[in-house]
Amino acid sequence: MPPLHIGLLGAGGIARAHLPGWLELGARVSVHTQDGSGEKLAGEYAELGHDVTAVPTLDDLLADCRAVDICTPTPTHRELALAAVAAGKHVVCEKPLALTVPDAEEIAAAADAAGVRLHPAHVVRYFPAYAAMRDAVVRGELGPLAVLRFTRGGARPQWAPWFGDPTQSGGVIMDLMVHDIDIARWVAGDVVRVHAHTRGSERATGAPADVVTATAVLTHASGAISHVSGLWGLPDQQFRTTFRIAGADGLLRHDSTAVPGFRITAQGVRAANEGIPSSPMTESPYLTELREFAASWDDGAVRPRVSARDGTEAVRIARAAVESSRTGRAVELRPLGTETGEAVR
């Protein structure tokens, strides 16, 4: 792999999860943030002898790097991704790719037109338990799938105010459950119907009891049904994920709290509960993800397990779930490629 120069946008928890992966791959990293926090992050790593520097403007970052890694709040993704694509850079963008389907499609279309790679960073596909589960399904070990159940929950994010504004974060469905929405589609195929319900106020009031739960029922074109549940809980809520995949010939299940190697890590000094799920029993799934992305830039035979279309479809299904939760009605989704990908009212 040729020498890498990565432009990292953001200095929060996800940026701190991605940065060690880029350094492990031998990259030189330039960091830019609007609030200046990139200087602190770069300084921490520079003191350890790593080639990480802060740059004052987005133009400075785009002038020299080969690819841009967007680890900023969700409402900034569209503008930053389009700027990077216009500069001819490959783009890694944290989930969700955008807040709306038109924005996600615009980013994907721009990248395709520019001939650059767009990598939605749906990292759960790289966690060993989920990857192994999907491999078992592909091998046919479970037979035709029937019912899939996914849960994901932890303390409500309070370290940045934008999480508490659903117009910016998309709420618990778009910010948290989009992980398992993506996995459900990856495993069971395209989704044609969504029915969802949310309980609790997604707009933060500052009270510790601001607990939010949501459930989405996804009907796949295959006839399989996925139940996806999410929780933003109390400050002491233990982070936990589970899945249970039932097919005609077998059952697979996983519970993160039952895996001895599962833990929550914090990169540097972080605010309370700003932890990143990881497993010391294998290499970081963030490293696995970034290595695969970077390898595809020079080798057309390398096809990352997450595509631009995957990122767009995750947004589409999540937006349908948000709408269903708001209206109380199921949302039918057009088959892929028939229209713009918007939900049928």
C-alpha positions as CSV (number, residue, x, y, z in Angstrom):
1,M,0.0,0.0,0.0
2,P,1.5,3.4,-1.0
3,P,2.2,5.9,1.8
4,L,-1.0,7.4,3.2
5,H,-1.8,11.0,4.1
6,I,-5.2,11.2,5.7
7,G,-7.2,14.3,6.5
8,L,-9.1,13.7,9.7
9,L,-12.1,15.9,10.4
10,G,-13.1,15.9,14.1
11,A,-11.5,15.1,17.4
12,G,-14.2,13.4,19.4
13,G,-14.7,9.8,20.4
14,I,-15.0,8.4,16.9
15,A,-12.0,10.4,15.6
16,R,-10.0,9.0,18.5
17,A,-11.1,5.5,17.5
18,H,-10.1,6.0,13.9
19,L,-6.8,7.7,14.4
20,P,-4.9,4.8,16.0
21,G,-6.0,2.7,13.0
22,W,-4.6,5.1,10.5
23,L,-1.3,5.3,12.4
24,E,-1.2,1.5,12.5
25,L,-1.4,1.6,8.7
26,G,1.6,4.0,8.6
27,A,-0.4,7.0,7.7
28,R,0.5,10.6,8.2
29,V,-2.5,12.4,9.6
30,S,-3.6,16.0,9.4
31,V,-6.4,17.0,11.8
32,H,-8.9,19.9,11.4
33,T,-11.7,20.9,13.7
34,Q,-13.7,24.1,13.8
35,D,-13.3,24.5,17.6
36,G,-9.6,24.0,17.7
37,S,-9.8,20.7,19.6
38,G,-7.8,19.1,16.8
39,E,-4.7,20.9,18.1
40,K,-5.0,19.1,21.4
41,L,-5.6,15.7,19.7
42,A,-2.6,16.2,17.4
43,G,-0.4,17.3,20.3
44,E,-1.2,14.2,22.3
45,Y,-0.1,11.9,19.5
46,A,2.9,14.1,18.4
47,E,4.3,13.8,21.9
48,L,4.3,10.1,21.4
49,G,6.3,10.4,18.2
50,H,3.4,10.0,15.7
51,D,3.2,12.1,12.5
52,V,-0.1,13.9,13.4
53,T,-0.5,17.6,12.9
54,A,-3.3,20.1,13.2
55,V,-4.2,22.3,10.3
56,P,-6.1,25.6,10.7
57,T,-8.6,25.3,7.7
58,L,-10.5,22.8,5.7
59,D,-8.7,24.1,2.6
60,D,-5.4,23.4,4.2
61,L,-6.5,19.8,4.9
62,L,-7.8,19.2,1.4
63,A,-4.8,20.6,-0.3
64,D,-2.5,17.7,0.5
65,C,-4.2,14.6,1.9
66,R,-5.2,11.6,-0.2
67,A,-8.4,10.8,1.6
68,V,-10.7,12.5,4.1
69,D,-12.1,10.8,7.2
70,I,-15.2,12.5,8.5
71,C,-15.8,12.0,12.2
72,T,-17.8,15.1,12.9
73,P,-21.5,15.5,14.0
74,T,-24.0,14.1,11.6
75,P,-25.5,17.4,10.3
76,T,-22.0,18.4,9.0
77,H,-21.5,15.2,6.9
78,R,-23.1,16.4,3.6
79,E,-21.1,19.7,3.4
80,L,-17.8,18.1,4.3
81,A,-18.2,15.1,2.1
82,L,-19.1,17.1,-0.9
83,A,-16.2,19.4,-0.3
84,A,-13.8,16.4,-0.1
85,V,-15.3,14.8,-3.2
86,A,-15.0,18.1,-5.2
87,A,-11.3,18.1,-4.2
88,G,-10.9,14.6,-5.6
89,K,-10.4,12.9,-2.3
90,H,-11.6,9.5,-1.2
91,V,-14.0,9.8,1.6
92,V,-14.6,7.8,4.8
93,C,-17.7,9.0,6.5
94,E,-19.0,7.9,9.9
95,K,-22.5,6.7,10.1
96,P,-25.1,7.8,9.3
97,L,-23.9,9.0,5.9
98,A,-26.4,11.8,6.1
99,L,-29.6,12.8,7.9
100,T,-31.8,12.5,4.8
101,V,-32.1,10.2,1.8
102,P,-31.6,13.0,-0.8
103,D,-28.4,14.2,1.0
104,A,-27.0,10.6,1.1
105,E,-27.8,10.1,-2.5
106,E,-26.2,13.4,-3.5
107,I,-23.0,12.5,-1.7
108,A,-23.0,9.0,-3.3
109,A,-23.7,10.4,-6.8
110,A,-21.0,13.1,-6.5
111,A,-18.4,10.5,-5.4
112,D,-19.3,8.3,-8.4
113,A,-19.1,11.2,-10.8
114,A,-15.8,12.2,-9.5
115,G,-14.3,8.7,-9.6
116,V,-13.5,8.6,-5.9
117,R,-14.4,6.0,-3.3
118,L,-17.1,6.7,-0.7
119,H,-16.9,4.5,2.4
120,P,-19.8,4.8,4.9
121,A,-18.1,3.6,8.2
122,H,-20.6,1.0,9.4
123,V,-18.1,-0.6,11.7
124,V,-20.4,-3.2,13.2
125,R,-19.9,-5.2,10.0
126,Y,-16.3,-5.6,11.1
127,F,-17.0,-6.8,14.7
128,P,-16.1,-10.5,14.8
129,A,-19.4,-11.8,16.1
130,Y,-21.4,-10.0,13.5
131,A,-19.0,-10.9,10.7
132,A,-19.1,-14.6,11.7
133,M,-22.9,-14.6,12.0
134,R,-23.2,-13.2,8.5
135,D,-20.7,-15.7,7.1
136,A,-22.8,-18.5,8.6
137,V,-25.9,-17.2,7.0
138,V,-24.2,-16.9,3.6
139,R,-23.0,-20.5,3.9
140,G,-26.6,-21.5,4.4
141,E,-26.0,-23.0,7.9
142,L,-29.3,-21.6,9.2
143,G,-31.4,-22.3,6.1
144,P,-33.9,-19.6,5.0
145,L,-34.0,-16.8,7.6
146,A,-37.3,-16.3,9.5
147,V,-36.9,-13.9,12.4
148,L,-33.9,-11.7,13.3
149,R,-33.7,-9.7,16.6
150,F,-31.1,-7.0,17.4
151,T,-30.7,-4.9,20.5
152,R,-28.3,-2.1,21.2
153,G,-28.3,0.2,24.2
154,G,-26.2,2.3,26.6
155,A,-26.2,5.5,28.5
156,R,-27.8,8.4,26.7
157,P,-25.0,10.5,25.0
158,Q,-24.7,13.8,26.8
159,W,-21.2,14.9,26.0
160,A,-22.3,17.0,23.0
161,P,-25.6,19.0,22.9
162,W,-26.4,18.0,19.3
163,F,-27.3,14.4,20.3
164,G,-30.2,15.9,22.3
165,D,-31.6,17.6,19.2
166,P,-33.3,15.1,16.9
167,T,-33.2,17.5,14.0
168,Q,-29.4,17.2,14.2
169,S,-28.8,13.6,15.4
170,G,-31.9,12.0,14.0
171,G,-32.6,10.6,17.4
172,V,-32.1,7.2,18.8
173,I,-33.1,5.5,15.5
174,M,-30.8,7.4,13.2
175,D,-27.9,7.7,15.6
176,L,-27.9,4.3,17.4
177,M,-30.2,1.9,15.7
178,V,-28.9,2.6,12.2
179,H,-26.0,0.2,13.1
180,D,-28.4,-2.8,13.4
181,I,-30.7,-1.6,10.6
182,D,-27.6,-1.9,8.4
183,I,-26.7,-5.3,9.8
184,A,-30.3,-6.5,9.3
185,R,-30.2,-5.6,5.6
186,W,-26.7,-7.0,5.2
187,V,-27.8,-10.3,6.6
188,A,-31.4,-10.7,5.4
189,G,-31.5,-8.5,2.3
190,D,-33.5,-5.5,1.2
191,V,-36.3,-4.0,3.3
192,V,-39.7,-3.3,1.8
193,R,-41.8,-2.3,4.9
194,V,-41.0,-0.6,8.2
195,H,-43.1,-0.1,11.3
196,A,-41.5,1.7,14.3
197,H,-42.3,3.1,17.7
198,T,-40.4,5.4,20.0
199,R,-41.0,6.0,23.7
200,G,-39.6,9.0,25.6
201,S,-38.5,12.5,24.7
202,E,-35.6,12.6,22.2
203,R,-35.1,16.3,22.9
204,A,-32.7,16.5,25.9
205,T,-34.0,18.4,28.9
206,G,-30.9,17.9,31.0
207,A,-32.7,15.6,33.4
208,P,-31.0,12.2,34.2
209,A,-34.3,10.5,33.5
210,D,-34.3,11.3,29.8
211,V,-34.6,7.7,28.8
212,V,-35.5,6.9,25.2
213,T,-36.4,3.5,23.7
214,A,-37.4,2.6,20.1
215,T,-38.3,-0.5,18.2
216,A,-38.5,-1.0,14.5
217,V,-39.9,-4.0,12.7
218,L,-38.4,-4.5,9.2
219,T,-40.0,-6.7,6.6
220,H,-37.5,-7.9,4.1
221,A,-38.2,-8.7,0.5
222,S,-37.3,-12.3,1.3
223,G,-40.2,-12.5,3.8
224,A,-37.9,-12.5,6.8
225,I,-38.7,-10.2,9.7
226,S,-36.2,-8.2,11.7
227,H,-36.9,-6.6,15.1
228,V,-34.5,-3.8,16.0
229,S,-34.5,-2.3,19.4
230,G,-32.5,0.7,20.7
231,L,-32.0,2.3,24.1
232,W,-30.6,5.6,25.3
233,G,-30.6,4.9,29.1
234,L,-29.6,6.3,32.4
235,P,-26.0,7.4,33.0
236,D,-25.1,4.1,34.6
237,Q,-26.6,2.0,31.9
238,Q,-24.2,-0.7,30.8
239,F,-23.5,-0.8,27.0
240,R,-24.9,-4.0,25.6
241,T,-25.6,-5.4,22.2
242,T,-27.3,-8.7,21.3
243,F,-28.6,-10.6,18.2
244,R,-30.6,-13.7,17.7
245,I,-30.9,-15.0,14.2
246,A,-33.4,-17.8,13.5
247,G,-33.7,-19.8,10.3
248,A,-35.4,-22.9,9.2
249,D,-32.4,-25.0,10.1
250,G,-30.8,-23.3,13.1
251,L,-30.4,-20.4,15.5
252,L,-27.4,-18.1,16.2
253,R,-27.2,-15.8,19.2
254,H,-24.8,-13.3,20.7
255,D,-24.7,-11.2,23.8
256,S,-21.8,-8.7,24.2
257,T,-22.0,-8.9,28.0
258,A,-21.3,-12.7,27.8
259,V,-18.1,-12.3,25.8
260,P,-15.2,-12.1,28.2
261,G,-13.1,-9.9,25.8
262,F,-15.8,-7.3,25.2
263,R,-15.2,-3.9,26.9
264,I,-15.7,-0.2,26.5
265,T,-12.6,1.8,25.9
266,A,-11.9,5.5,26.0
267,Q,-9.3,7.1,23.8
268,G,-7.5,9.7,25.9
269,V,-9.4,11.7,28.5
270,R,-13.0,11.5,27.6
271,A,-16.3,12.7,29.1
272,A,-18.3,10.3,31.1
273,N,-19.9,7.5,29.0
274,E,-18.1,8.5,25.8
275,G,-16.7,5.1,25.3
276,I,-16.1,3.0,22.2
277,P,-17.0,-0.7,22.1
278,S,-14.0,-2.9,21.3
279,S,-12.6,-6.3,21.9
280,P,-9.0,-6.9,22.9
281,M,-9.3,-10.5,21.7
282,T,-8.9,-9.4,18.1
283,E,-7.5,-6.4,16.3
284,S,-9.7,-3.2,16.5
285,P,-12.6,-3.5,14.1
286,Y,-11.9,0.2,13.2
287,L,-8.4,-0.8,12.0
288,T,-9.9,-3.7,10.0
289,E,-12.4,-1.4,8.4
290,L,-9.9,1.3,7.5
291,R,-7.4,-1.2,6.1
292,E,-10.0,-2.6,3.8
293,F,-11.1,0.9,2.7
294,A,-7.5,2.0,2.0
295,A,-6.6,-1.2,0.1
296,S,-9.4,-0.6,-2.3
297,W,-8.0,2.8,-3.5
298,D,-5.2,1.1,-5.5
299,D,-6.6,-2.4,-6.1
300,G,-9.9,-2.6,-7.9
301,A,-10.3,-6.2,-6.9
302,V,-10.7,-5.2,-3.3
303,R,-14.4,-4.7,-2.6
304,P,-15.0,-3.3,0.9
305,R,-17.9,-5.0,2.7
306,V,-19.7,-1.6,3.0
307,S,-20.6,0.3,-0.2
308,A,-21.9,3.8,-0.9
309,R,-25.3,2.2,-1.6
310,D,-25.2,0.4,1.7
311,G,-24.8,3.7,3.5
312,T,-27.6,5.3,1.5
313,E,-30.0,2.4,2.2
314,A,-29.3,2.5,5.9
315,V,-30.3,6.1,5.9
316,R,-33.4,5.3,3.8
317,I,-34.6,2.6,6.2
318,A,-33.8,4.6,9.3
319,R,-35.7,7.6,7.9
320,A,-38.7,5.4,7.2
321,A,-38.5,4.2,10.8
322,V,-38.4,7.8,12.1
323,E,-41.4,8.6,9.9
324,S,-43.4,5.5,11.1
325,S,-42.6,6.3,14.7
326,R,-43.9,9.9,14.1
327,T,-47.1,8.9,12.3
328,G,-47.9,5.5,13.9
329,R,-48.3,4.0,10.4
330,A,-46.1,1.5,8.6
331,V,-44.0,2.8,5.7
332,E,-43.8,0.9,2.5
333,L,-40.5,1.1,0.6
334,R,-40.2,0.9,-3.1
335,P,-37.9,-1.8,-4.5
336,L,-34.4,-0.6,-5.0
337,G,-33.7,1.2,-8.3
338,T,-37.4,1.9,-9.2
339,E,-37.5,5.6,-8.2
340,T,-35.4,7.8,-6.0
341,G,-35.4,5.5,-3.1
342,E,-37.9,7.5,-1.1
343,A,-40.6,5.9,0.9
344,V,-44.1,5.5,-0.5
345,R,-46.6,7.4,1.4
